[in-house]
Amino acid sequence: MSTQADHGHELVPRPELTPDALRAALAVVAPGRLDEMQATKDEAFAQAVEWQSLSPVQSWVQIWAKEIEIARRPDLSARYAQAEKDLEHEDPAIAREALRELSAVLEEALKAVRG
């Protein structure tokens, strides 16, 4: 597990960027998504073989590291959930702000996992 900035209570430490470490973290923070993770992993590895490139596997790692970063940090998770809810708001200004907030959460999570 790697070091990270203090964001208050975190459900698990930030995992290393390996399939096994990501799976172990997801099993704690969002166990209901393990089948989804495995399916996308299988797709990424098959695509990597087909393309003769590690790019699909690297993308898979980044995607799941970001998802886990959001799920392991209640601050990000709450912001993300509220923004998702507000996307469907009847007031266009609230929906636009929700889209901006979703982008901000995703960017913060990606920045955190990239170090």
TIMI-2910 file (N, C-alpha, C, CB; in pm, 1 decimal, decimal comma, always signed):
<rs>
+----------+----------+----------+----------+----------+----------+----------+----------+----------+----------+----------+----------+------+
!      n_x !      n_y !      n_z !     ca_x !     ca_y !     ca_z !      c_x !      c_y !      c_z !     cb_x !     cb_y !     cb_z ! resn !
+----------+----------+----------+----------+----------+----------+----------+----------+----------+----------+----------+----------+------+
!    +85,4 !   -117,3 !     +0,0 !     +0,0 !     +0,0 !     +0,0 !    +90,0 !   +123,6 !     +0,0 !    -97,1 !     -0,2 !   +123,0 !  Met !
!    +45,7 !   +225,8 !    -70,6 !   +129,4 !   +344,8 !    -81,1 !    +86,0 !   +451,7 !    +17,3 !   +125,5 !   +399,9 !   -222,4 !  Ser !
!   +170,8 !   +552,7 !    +31,1 !   +136,5 !   +662,9 !   +119,8 !    +44,1 !   +759,2 !    +47,1 !   +263,5 !   +735,8 !   +169,4 !  Thr !
!    -30,0 !   +836,5 !   +122,9 !   -122,0 !   +933,6 !    +64,7 !   -142,7 !  +1049,4 !   +159,5 !   -255,8 !   +868,3 !    +30,7 !  Gln !
!   -197,8 !  +1156,9 !   +102,2 !   -232,3 !  +1273,4 !   +183,3 !   -346,8 !  +1237,5 !   +276,8 !   -270,4 !  +1394,3 !    +93,9 !  Ala !
!   -359,9 !  +1311,7 !   +384,3 !   -467,2 !  +1286,9 !   +480,0 !   -597,2 !  +1347,1 !   +428,1 !   -431,8 !  +1345,1 !   +618,9 !  Asp !
!   -696,4 !  +1262,6 !   +401,7 !   -827,4 !  +1307,0 !   +355,1 !   -933,7 !  +1273,7 !   +459,0 !   -862,1 !  +1242,0 !   +219,5 !  His !
!   -892,7 !  +1261,2 !   +581,6 !   -986,6 !  +1218,8 !   +683,3 !   -993,0 !  +1066,9 !   +683,4 !  -1126,5 !  +1280,6 !   +659,4 !  Gly !
!  -1103,9 !  +1013,6 !   +723,8 !  -1121,0 !   +868,6 !   +733,0 !  -1117,9 !   +805,0 !   +593,8 !  -1253,5 !   +834,3 !   +804,5 !  His !
!  -1032,1 !   +707,7 !   +575,4 !  -1026,2 !   +630,3 !   +451,6 !  -1057,0 !   +486,3 !   +487,3 !   -886,2 !   +643,3 !   +380,8 !  Glu !
!  -1138,5 !   +421,4 !   +405,7 !  -1181,7 !   +285,7 !   +438,1 !  -1067,8 !   +185,1 !   +430,6 !  -1292,8 !   +243,5 !   +345,3 !  Leu !
!   -978,3 !   +204,3 !   +335,6 !   -858,1 !   +121,1 !   +321,5 !   -746,2 !   +211,7 !   +271,8 !   -881,8 !     -0,9 !   +222,7 !  Val !
!   -622,0 !   +173,1 !   +293,8 !   -511,9 !   +250,8 !   +234,9 !   -518,0 !   +241,9 !    +82,3 !   -374,0 !   +199,7 !   +286,9 !  Pro !
!   -458,8 !   +338,3 !    +16,6 !   -454,7 !   +336,1 !   -129,8 !   -373,5 !   +213,6 !   -172,5 !   -392,4 !   +469,3 !   -188,0 !  Arg !
!   -431,3 !   +128,8 !   -257,8 !   -359,1 !     +7,6 !   -298,2 !   -250,7 !    +36,5 !   -401,8 !   -456,6 !    -94,9 !   -353,8 !  Pro !
!   -157,3 !    -54,5 !   -408,5 !    -58,2 !    -51,4 !   -516,1 !   -133,3 !    -71,7 !   -647,7 !    +53,8 !   -161,9 !   -495,7 !  Glu !
!    -71,3 !    -30,7 !   -756,1 !   -136,6 !    -39,6 !   -887,6 !   -107,5 !   -174,1 !   -953,9 !    -89,8 !    +75,5 !   -979,1 !  Leu !
!   -152,8 !   -279,4 !   -885,7 !   -141,9 !   -414,9 !   -939,6 !   -281,8 !   -476,8 !   -936,3 !    -38,1 !   -502,2 !   -857,4 !  Thr !
!   -309,7 !   -569,4 !  -1028,4 !   -442,7 !   -632,1 !  -1027,7 !   -480,9 !   -693,9 !   -893,3 !   -448,6 !   -738,2 !  -1134,0 !  Pro !
!   -387,4 !   -764,8 !   -829,4 !   -419,4 !   -829,8 !   -701,3 !   -448,1 !   -728,2 !   -591,5 !   -304,6 !   -920,6 !   -658,1 !  Asp !
!   -368,1 !   -622,2 !   -584,2 !   -389,7 !   -520,1 !   -481,0 !   -519,9 !   -444,5 !   -505,3 !   -271,7 !   -421,6 !   -477,2 !  Ala !
!   -548,6 !   -413,8 !   -630,8 !   -674,1 !   -344,6 !   -662,3 !   -794,4 !   -432,8 !   -628,2 !   -677,9 !   -304,7 !   -811,7 !  Leu !
!   -785,9 !   -560,8 !   -660,8 !   -895,9 !   -653,2 !   -629,8 !   -917,5 !   -663,2 !   -479,5 !   -867,7 !   -792,7 !   -688,3 !  Arg !
!   -809,8 !   -672,5 !   -403,3 !   -821,2 !   -682,1 !   -257,4 !   -886,2 !   -556,4 !   -200,2 !   -682,4 !   -704,0 !   -193,4 !  Ala !
!   -849,9 !   -440,4 !   -250,3 !   -910,0 !   -315,7 !   -201,6 !  -1057,2 !   -308,5 !   -240,1 !   -834,7 !   -193,7 !   -257,6 !  Ala !
!  -1088,9 !   -345,7 !   -363,9 !  -1228,5 !   -342,6 !   -407,7 !  -1313,9 !   -438,3 !   -325,1 !  -1238,7 !   -378,0 !   -556,6 !  Leu !
!  -1257,9 !   -551,1 !   -287,1 !  -1330,9 !   -648,6 !   -205,2 !  -1375,4 !   -588,5 !    -72,8 !  -1244,5 !   -771,7 !   -179,4 !  Ala !
!  -1302,7 !   -486,8 !    -25,8 !  -1338,6 !   -420,2 !    +99,5 !  -1435,7 !   -304,8 !    +74,1 !  -1212,4 !   -368,6 !   +171,0 !  Val !
!  -1405,3 !   -219,4 !    -24,9 !  -1482,2 !    -95,5 !    -40,5 !  -1606,6 !   -109,5 !   -127,8 !  -1394,3 !    +10,2 !    -98,3 !  Val !
!  -1607,5 !   -207,5 !   -218,8 !  -1723,7 !   -225,5 !   -307,8 !  -1728,8 !   -369,8 !   -357,7 !  -1717,4 !   -126,4 !   -428,5 !  Ala !
!  -1750,7 !   -465,1 !   -267,5 !  -1746,3 !   -606,4 !   -307,6 !  -1848,3 !   -643,2 !   -415,4 !  -1768,7 !   -693,4 !   -187,1 !  Pro !
!  -1954,4 !   -569,3 !   -424,8 !  -2055,3 !   -596,2 !   -527,0 !  -2006,6 !   -568,1 !   -668,8 !  -2178,0 !   -514,1 !   -499,6 !  Gly !
!  -1891,0 !   -504,1 !   -680,7 !  -1837,0 !   -471,5 !   -813,4 !  -1725,5 !   -566,8 !   -857,7 !  -1784,4 !   -329,2 !   -813,5 !  Arg !
!  -1698,4 !   -671,8 !   -778,3 !  -1589,8 !   -763,5 !   -813,0 !  -1612,5 !   -834,0 !   -946,8 !  -1573,1 !   -866,8 !   -703,7 !  Leu !
!  -1733,9 !   -875,8 !   -975,1 !  -1761,2 !   -941,9 !  -1103,1 !  -1739,1 !   -845,8 !  -1219,4 !  -1905,2 !   -996,4 !  -1106,1 !  Asp !
!  -1782,1 !   -720,9 !  -1202,3 !  -1759,8 !   -619,0 !  -1304,5 !  -1609,9 !   -598,6 !  -1327,8 !  -1826,5 !   -485,7 !  -1263,6 !  Glu !
!  -1535,1 !   -590,6 !  -1218,6 !  -1390,6 !   -573,0 !  -1230,4 !  -1328,8 !   -689,5 !  -1307,1 !  -1326,2 !   -560,3 !  -1091,1 !  Met !
!  -1367,5 !   -811,4 !  -1273,2 !  -1310,6 !   -929,3 !  -1339,5 !  -1346,1 !   -930,2 !  -1487,6 !  -1360,5 !  -1058,6 !  -1272,4 !  Gln !
!  -1469,1 !   -895,8 !  -1520,7 !  -1510,7 !   -894,3 !  -1661,9 !  -1431,0 !   -792,0 !  -1741,8 !  -1660,8 !   -863,8 !  -1673,3 !  Ala !
!  -1411,6 !   -673,4 !  -1685,0 !  -1335,5 !   -571,7 !  -1757,2 !  -1187,2 !   -608,2 !  -1763,2 !  -1353,5 !   -434,4 !  -1690,8 !  Thr !
!  -1138,2 !   -678,0 !  -1661,4 !   -999,3 !   -725,3 !  -1663,8 !   -980,8 !   -827,3 !  -1776,4 !   -960,0 !   -788,0 !  -1526,8 !  Lys !
!  -1073,5 !   -921,4 !  -1785,8 !  -1065,5 !  -1022,1 !  -1892,3 !  -1066,2 !   -955,4 !  -2030,1 !  -1182,9 !  -1122,2 !  -1881,0 !  Asp !
!  -1153,7 !   -855,9 !  -2048,2 !  -1159,6 !   -782,4 !  -2174,5 !  -1027,8 !   -710,6 !  -2202,6 !  -1275,0 !   -681,6 !  -2172,0 !  Glu !
!   -972,2 !   -644,1 !  -2101,2 !   -847,3 !   -568,9 !  -2118,4 !   -731,9 !   -662,0 !  -2155,8 !   -813,0 !   -491,6 !  -1989,7 !  Ala !
!   -723,0 !   -777,5 !  -2089,9 !   -614,4 !   -869,8 !  -2120,2 !   -631,3 !   -930,9 !  -2259,4 !   -607,5 !   -980,2 !  -2014,3 !  Phe !
!   -753,4 !   -962,4 !  -2298,2 !   -777,8 !  -1014,9 !  -2433,1 !   -742,2 !   -910,4 !  -2538,6 !   -925,3 !  -1058,4 !  -2448,7 !  Ala !
!   -780,3 !   -787,6 !  -2512,5 !   -748,4 !   -678,9 !  -2604,8 !   -596,9 !   -656,6 !  -2611,2 !   -820,0 !   -549,0 !  -2562,0 !  Gln !
!   -528,5 !   -667,9 !  -2499,8 !   -383,7 !   -651,4 !  -2497,3 !   -315,7 !   -755,7 !  -2586,2 !   -331,1 !   -661,6 !  -2353,3 !  Ala !
!   -363,9 !   -878,3 !  -2580,4 !   -308,4 !   -984,2 !  -2664,6 !   -337,7 !   -954,2 !  -2811,4 !   -366,4 !  -1122,5 !  -2624,8 !  Val !
!   -461,4 !   -918,0 !  -2839,7 !   -501,3 !   -887,3 !  -2977,5 !   -420,8 !   -771,4 !  -3035,3 !   -650,3 !   -854,5 !  -2983,3 !  Glu !
!   -403,0 !   -666,5 !  -2957,3 !   -331,8 !   -547,0 !  -3003,2 !   -180,3 !   -559,9 !  -2988,6 !   -380,0 !   -425,5 !  -2926,4 !  Trp !
!   -135,5 !   -662,5 !  -2917,6 !     +6,2 !   -678,2 !  -2884,2 !    +59,4 !   -550,9 !  -2818,5 !    +88,7 !   -712,0 !  -3010,9 !  Gln !
!    -17,0 !   -506,2 !  -2718,4 !    +14,0 !   -381,5 !  -2647,4 !    -33,5 !   -393,2 !  -2503,3 !    -52,2 !   -258,8 !  -2717,4 !  Ser !
!    +40,5 !   -332,3 !  -2412,9 !     -2,2 !   -328,3 !  -2272,9 !   -100,1 !   -214,7 !  -2244,8 !   +118,4 !   -314,5 !  -2182,5 !  Leu !
!   -125,7 !   -131,3 !  -2342,2 !   -213,3 !    -15,1 !  -2323,7 !   -349,4 !    -49,8 !  -2262,8 !   -234,4 !    +53,4 !  -2456,0 !  Ser !
!   -419,9 !   -153,1 !  -2311,3 !   -549,9 !   -185,3 !  -2249,2 !   -538,0 !   -224,6 !  -2101,6 !   -616,7 !   -298,5 !  -2325,8 !  Pro !
!   -431,3 !   -292,6 !  -2065,0 !   -411,5 !   -333,0 !  -1925,5 !   -379,2 !   -210,7 !  -1840,6 !   -298,4 !   -438,6 !  -1913,9 !  Val !
!   -295,1 !   -122,8 !  -1892,9 !   -263,0 !     +0,6 !  -1820,5 !   -388,2 !    +85,2 !  -1799,7 !   -156,5 !    +81,8 !  -1896,5 !  Gln !
!   -473,4 !    +92,9 !  -1900,7 !   -599,2 !   +167,7 !  -1887,9 !   -688,9 !   +104,6 !  -1782,4 !   -672,8 !   +173,6 !  -2023,1 !  Ser !
!   -696,7 !    -28,4 !  -1784,0 !   -778,7 !    -99,4 !  -1685,5 !   -730,8 !    -67,6 !  -1543,4 !   -774,2 !   -252,4 !  -1711,0 !  Trp !
!   -600,0 !    -69,3 !  -1522,9 !   -544,7 !    -38,6 !  -1390,3 !   -583,6 !   +103,0 !  -1348,7 !   -390,2 !    -54,3 !  -1390,1 !  Val !
!   -568,0 !   +199,5 !  -1437,8 !   -600,7 !   +338,3 !  -1405,1 !   -749,6 !   +356,0 !  -1375,3 !   -559,6 !   +430,3 !  -1519,7 !  Gln !
!   -833,8 !   +293,2 !  -1454,4 !   -979,1 !   +304,2 !  -1433,2 !  -1017,2 !   +250,2 !  -1295,5 !  -1056,4 !   +227,8 !  -1543,7 !  Ile !
!   -967,3 !   +130,7 !  -1261,5 !  -1006,1 !    +70,6 !  -1133,8 !   -938,3 !   +137,5 !  -1015,9 !   -973,6 !    -76,9 !  -1133,6 !  Trp !
!   -818,8 !   +188,9 !  -1034,1 !   -754,0 !   +264,0 !   -926,8 !   -836,2 !   +388,3 !   -895,1 !   -608,7 !   +302,7 !   -965,9 !  Ala !
!   -887,4 !   +454,2 !   -999,5 !   -971,9 !   +573,2 !   -981,0 !  -1102,4 !   +535,8 !   -910,1 !  -1002,6 !   +640,0 !  -1117,7 !  Lys !
!  -1166,5 !   +429,4 !   -954,7 !  -1292,2 !   +385,6 !   -892,2 !  -1271,0 !   +351,9 !   -744,3 !  -1349,4 !   +262,8 !   -966,7 !  Glu !
!  -1161,5 !   +284,9 !   -713,8 !  -1131,6 !   +247,9 !   -575,5 !  -1097,7 !   +371,6 !   -493,4 !  -1015,4 !   +147,0 !   -570,3 !  Ile !
!  -1025,7 !   +465,7 !   -552,3 !   -992,2 !   +590,1 !   -481,2 !  -1120,2 !   +660,2 !   -436,1 !   -907,5 !   +684,6 !   -571,7 !  Glu !
!  -1218,2 !   +666,8 !   -523,7 !  -1346,2 !   +730,8 !   -488,7 !  -1416,3 !   +650,0 !   -379,0 !  -1438,4 !   +743,3 !   -614,5 !  Ile !
!  -1423,5 !   +520,2 !   -396,3 !  -1495,9 !   +435,6 !   -300,5 !  -1429,0 !   +428,9 !   -164,1 !  -1509,7 !   +296,4 !   -355,5 !  Ala !
!  -1296,4 !   +437,4 !   -158,5 !  -1226,0 !   +423,1 !    -30,4 !  -1226,3 !   +551,3 !    +50,3 !  -1083,4 !   +379,0 !    -53,9 !  Arg !
!  -1260,9 !   +662,0 !    -13,8 !  -1260,5 !   +792,4 !    +54,8 !  -1403,9 !   +844,2 !    +66,1 !  -1170,6 !   +895,7 !    -21,5 !  Arg !
!  -1462,4 !   +838,5 !   +185,1 !  -1600,2 !   +884,7 !   +201,6 !  -1622,8 !  +1028,2 !   +152,8 !  -1639,4 !   +874,6 !   +346,5 !  Pro !
!  -1521,2 !  +1114,6 !   +162,8 !  -1537,7 !  +1252,1 !   +114,3 !  -1563,8 !  +1253,2 !    -35,8 !  -1413,1 !  +1336,8 !   +147,1 !  Asp !
!  -1484,9 !  +1180,3 !   -112,0 !  -1505,1 !  +1175,0 !   -257,4 !  -1631,6 !  +1099,1 !   -293,6 !  -1385,0 !  +1110,2 !   -325,4 !  Leu !
!  -1656,2 !   +990,6 !   -223,5 !  -1773,5 !   +908,7 !   -251,3 !  -1902,9 !   +988,1 !   -232,3 !  -1774,0 !   +785,4 !   -161,4 !  Ser !
!  -1909,2 !  +1065,5 !   -126,1 !  -2029,2 !  +1146,5 !   -100,0 !  -2046,2 !  +1255,0 !   -206,3 !  -2021,7 !  +1210,7 !    +40,2 !  Ala !
!  -1937,7 !  +1319,8 !   -241,8 !  -1944,0 !  +1423,3 !   -346,8 !  -1989,1 !  +1363,0 !   -478,9 !  -1806,6 !  +1492,0 !   -364,4 !  Arg !
!  -1934,5 !  +1246,5 !   -512,0 !  -1968,3 !  +1179,5 !   -637,0 !  -2116,0 !  +1139,5 !   -639,4 !  -1879,3 !  +1056,0 !   -657,0 !  Tyr !
!  -2163,5 !  +1080,6 !   -531,3 !  -2303,6 !  +1036,5 !   -524,4 !  -2399,8 !  +1154,8 !   -534,9 !  -2329,1 !   +960,1 !   -393,3 !  Ala !
!  -2369,1 !  +1262,9 !   -465,3 !  -2456,5 !  +1381,5 !   -471,6 !  -2456,8 !  +1440,6 !   -612,2 !  -2411,0 !  +1488,5 !   -369,3 !  Gln !
!  -2341,2 !  +1447,6 !   -674,1 !  -2333,5 !  +1503,3 !   -809,6 !  -2409,8 !  +1415,6 !   -909,0 !  -2186,4 !  +1517,6 !   -853,7 !  Ala !
!  -2397,2 !  +1284,8 !   -895,7 !  -2471,7 !  +1193,9 !   -984,1 !  -2621,9 !  +1215,7 !   -968,9 !  -2436,1 !  +1046,5 !   -953,4 !  Glu !
!  -2665,9 !  +1231,7 !   -845,5 !  -2807,8 !  +1255,4 !   -817,8 !  -2853,5 !  +1387,1 !   -880,1 !  -2833,9 !  +1256,6 !   -665,8 !  Lys !
!  -2769,4 !  +1490,3 !   -866,8 !  -2806,5 !  +1623,4 !   -916,7 !  -2800,0 !  +1636,5 !  -1068,6 !  -2717,1 !  +1726,7 !   -855,0 !  Asp !
!  -2738,5 !  +1540,8 !  -1136,9 !  -2732,1 !  +1546,2 !  -1283,1 !  -2870,9 !  +1548,3 !  -1345,9 !  -2653,3 !  +1427,5 !  -1336,6 !  Leu !
!  -2965,6 !  +1484,9 !  -1281,8 !  -3101,8 !  +1476,2 !  -1334,1 !  -3193,4 !  +1586,6 !  -1281,7 !  -3160,7 !  +1341,9 !  -1299,9 !  Glu !
!  -3135,8 !  +1684,6 !  -1213,1 !  -3216,3 !  +1792,1 !  -1153,9 !  -3285,7 !  +1873,2 !  -1261,8 !  -3128,9 !  +1884,0 !  -1067,4 !  His !
!  -3407,9 !  +1919,4 !  -1231,4 !  -3484,6 !  +1996,9 !  -1329,6 !  -3424,2 !  +2135,4 !  -1354,3 !  -3629,0 !  +2011,7 !  -1282,9 !  Glu !
!  -3350,3 !  +2187,0 !  -1259,3 !  -3284,8 !  +2317,1 !  -1276,0 !  -3154,4 !  +2295,4 !  -1353,0 !  -3257,6 !  +2385,9 !  -1136,6 !  Asp !
!  -3144,0 !  +2351,1 !  -1474,3 !  -3023,9 !  +2330,1 !  -1555,5 !  -2895,5 !  +2378,4 !  -1487,5 !  -3039,6 !  +2400,4 !  -1687,7 !  Pro !
!  -2904,7 !  +2481,8 !  -1406,6 !  -2785,9 !  +2532,6 !  -1337,7 !  -2734,0 !  +2429,6 !  -1237,1 !  -2817,6 !  +2665,9 !  -1266,2 !  Ala !
!  -2823,6 !  +2361,9 !  -1168,8 !  -2783,9 !  +2258,1 !  -1072,8 !  -2725,2 !  +2138,3 !  -1147,2 !  -2905,3 !  +2213,8 !   -985,8 !  Ile !
!  -2786,1 !  +2102,1 !  -1259,4 !  -2734,4 !  +1991,0 !  -1339,2 !  -2595,1 !  +2023,7 !  -1394,3 !  -2831,3 !  +1958,4 !  -1454,7 !  Ala !
!  -2574,4 !  +2146,6 !  -1440,1 !  -2441,7 !  +2187,1 !  -1490,0 !  -2338,0 !  +2183,3 !  -1378,2 !  -2447,8 !  +2328,8 !  -1551,4 !  Arg !
!  -2376,2 !  +2231,3 !  -1260,4 !  -2284,9 !  +2228,3 !  -1146,2 !  -2252,7 !  +2084,4 !  -1107,3 !  -2345,5 !  +2303,7 !  -1026,2 !  Glu !
!  -2351,6 !  +1995,9 !  -1118,4 !  -2329,0 !  +1854,1 !  -1087,5 !  -2228,7 !  +1793,7 !  -1185,5 !  -2462,2 !  +1775,3 !  -1091,9 !  Ala !
!  -2239,0 !  +1828,4 !  -1311,2 !  -2144,9 !  +1778,7 !  -1410,8 !  -2003,7 !  +1830,1 !  -1380,7 !  -2188,8 !  +1821,2 !  -1552,7 !  Leu !
!  -1993,8 !  +1956,5 !  -1342,7 !  -1864,8 !  +2013,5 !  -1306,2 !  -1807,6 !  +1941,3 !  -1184,8 !  -1878,0 !  +2164,0 !  -1277,9 !  Arg !
!  -1892,0 !  +1913,7 !  -1086,6 !  -1847,3 !  +1846,0 !   -965,0 !  -1804,1 !  +1702,1 !   -995,2 !  -1959,1 !  +1846,8 !   -859,2 !  Glu !
!  -1878,6 !  +1631,6 !  -1079,7 !  -1837,1 !  +1496,2 !  -1117,8 !  -1698,6 !  +1498,8 !  -1181,3 !  -1939,2 !  +1433,3 !  -1215,0 !  Leu !
!  -1677,3 !  +1592,1 !  -1270,4 !  -1547,0 !  +1605,3 !  -1335,1 !  -1438,0 !  +1634,8 !  -1232,6 !  -1550,8 !  +1715,7 !  -1441,3 !  Ser !
!  -1468,5 !  +1720,6 !  -1136,4 !  -1370,3 !  +1756,0 !  -1033,3 !  -1335,3 !  +1634,9 !   -946,7 !  -1424,0 !  +1870,0 !   -945,0 !  Ala !
!  -1433,8 !  +1555,2 !   -910,9 !  -1409,4 !  +1435,8 !   -828,8 !  -1323,6 !  +1336,7 !   -907,0 !  -1543,7 !  +1369,5 !   -785,6 !  Val !
!  -1359,1 !  +1313,7 !  -1032,9 !  -1282,6 !  +1219,8 !  -1114,7 !  -1138,7 !  +1267,0 !  -1132,7 !  -1349,1 !  +1201,5 !  -1251,2 !  Leu !
!  -1120,8 !  +1395,7 !  -1154,2 !   -986,6 !  +1450,5 !  -1170,4 !   -906,1 !  +1437,3 !  -1039,8 !   -994,4 !  +1598,5 !  -1214,1 !  Glu !
!   -968,3 !  +1466,5 !   -927,0 !   -899,3 !  +1452,4 !   -798,3 !   -858,6 !  +1308,9 !   -772,4 !   -987,6 !  +1501,8 !   -684,9 !  Glu !
!   -948,1 !  +1215,2 !   -803,1 !   -917,7 !  +1073,0 !   -781,6 !   -804,0 !  +1028,5 !   -873,7 !  -1043,7 !   +985,7 !   -805,8 !  Ala !
!   -808,3 !  +1068,7 !   -998,0 !   -702,2 !  +1030,6 !  -1091,6 !   -567,9 !  +1089,5 !  -1051,1 !   -737,7 !  +1075,5 !  -1233,0 !  Leu !
!   -569,1 !  +1214,2 !  -1010,8 !   -445,2 !  +1280,0 !   -966,9 !   -387,9 !  +1206,3 !   -845,1 !   -471,4 !  +1430,3 !   -932,7 !  Lys !
!   -474,1 !  +1164,6 !   -754,9 !   -429,0 !  +1094,7 !   -633,8 !   -362,4 !   +961,2 !   -668,0 !   -547,6 !  +1071,1 !   -538,5 !  Ala !
!   -421,4 !   +885,5 !   -759,9 !   -364,3 !   +754,6 !   -789,2 !   -241,5 !   +763,3 !   -878,9 !   -468,2 !   +666,7 !   -854,1 !  Val !
!   -228,7 !   +871,3 !   -951,1 !   -109,2 !   +888,2 !  -1036,1 !     +8,1 !   +943,1 !   -957,7 !   -139,7 !   +980,8 !  -1153,5 !  Arg !
!    -22,3 !   +994,4 !   -836,6 !    +83,2 !  +1044,3 !   -749,8 !   +123,3 !  +1177,5 !   -786,4 !   +199,5 !   +958,0 !   -751,0 !  Gly !
+----------+----------+----------+----------+----------+----------+----------+----------+----------+----------+----------+----------+------+
</rs>
